[in-house]
Amino acid sequence: MGDFTDLQAADGHRFAAYVARPAGTPRGGIVVLQEIFGVNSHIRSVADGFAAEGYLAVAPSTFSRVQPNVDLGYGEQDRNAGFALKSAVDALPAAGVMQDIEAAIAHAAQAGKVGIVGYCWGGLLSWRAAGSAPGLAAAVCYYGGGMTSPEEAGRQPRVPVMAHFGEKDHYIPLDTVEAFRRAQPDVEVHVYPADHGFNCDQRGSHDAQAAQLARTRTLEFFARHLG
């Protein structure tokens, strides 16, 4: 359903993005932000799923400024490699990867209103984009690592936001989720009896029931705000 295309950020950086197109006229655009494992088969399948619902889905390679064409699995070695790449991206000068996300939003805008959804690290980036990136109409964050910290919870989103968390997630303690909910009363927060990464059917923490409910809520949310 999709294929890779090259996009260009405002500073001239060129990078790959997986683009999945709907069968008919798009009802809007959705930018899909990867975990720390690259635009791998899972993220491509997520983008394909949004395209099947009628959206133009764009999944930019947010590792491209430090390493292109990253496609990792979910074993320990791949996880360590992903953490190292994430750290390298985090260390880039200001703007950094947000420029690539903004270019993906601009590309998705050819389909109409644009939403953004991210998973794990991508969830954090989606949260940041909700407060700074132009051209967005809505944002969804799945278990965004770090987004419940006091610093991140103090951000002010400029678009409607939905956030999904797992109550068994040791990376994002439940008390920090509740603190985030109190700090952001306008954010639609959902907590599931699941672990980190529950949406990914390639991970041992996959929870089919939680993933399906979160997907239903996400699609309803995007339908309200994008069309």
Residue, then its C-alpha position, 0 to 999 in steps of 0.5 A: m500500500g505504501d512506499f518510501t519517498d524523499l522529503q526535504a526539511a527547511d534546512g535542506h536536509r533530505f530524508a526518507a519517509y514511508v508514505a501510505r495512500p488511501a484507495g480513494t480521496p483522502r479524508g485528511g493526513i496523518v504523520v506517524l512517528q516511529e519508536i526507537f526502532g526506525v521505520n520498521s515493518h511495524i510502523r509501516s503496518v501502522a501507516d498502512g492501517f491509517a491509509a486503509e481508514g482513508y488517510l494519507a499516512v506519512a512516517p518520516s525517518t526521525f533517525s535520518r540525521v544520525q543514520p539513514n534507513v534504520d529498520l530494527g527489530y525488538g531484541e535486546q541488541d536492537r533495543n540498545a542500538g535504538f537507544a543509542l540512535k535516540s540519544a544521538v538525535d536528542a543531542l542535535p542542535a536546537a530544531g533538529v528532528m522537529q524540522d523533519i517532522e514539520a516537513a512530514i506535516a507539510h507533505a501530509a497537508q496535501a490531503g487536508k487537515v493533518g493529525i500526528v500520532g507517535y509511539c514511545w519516543g514518537g509519542l514524546l515527539s508528537w506531544r512536543a509537536a502539538g505545542s510547536a509544529p505548524g499545520l497540525a489539527a490534532a495529536v495522539c501520543y502512545y506511551g510517550g517516554g518522558m512526556t509525563s516528566p514535570e518539564e514536558a507536562g508543563r508544555q502547552p499544546r496548541v491542538p487537541v491531544m489524546a494520550h494512551f498509557g499502560e498501567k503496567d508500564h515501568y518506563i512511565p510510572l502510573d503516578t507520573v501519568e496521574a500528575f500529567r493528567r492533573a497538569q493537562p486537564d484538557v488532554e484526553v488521557h486513557v490508561y489501559p491494564a497493559d505494559h509499555g508497547f502494548n500496541c505493537d504486535q511484534r513485542g512480547s508486551h502486546d495487548a490485543q484488547a488494549a491495542q484495539l480499544a486505543r485504535t478505536r479511540t484514536l480513529e474516532f478522535f481523528a475523525r472528529h478533528l480531521g474529517 
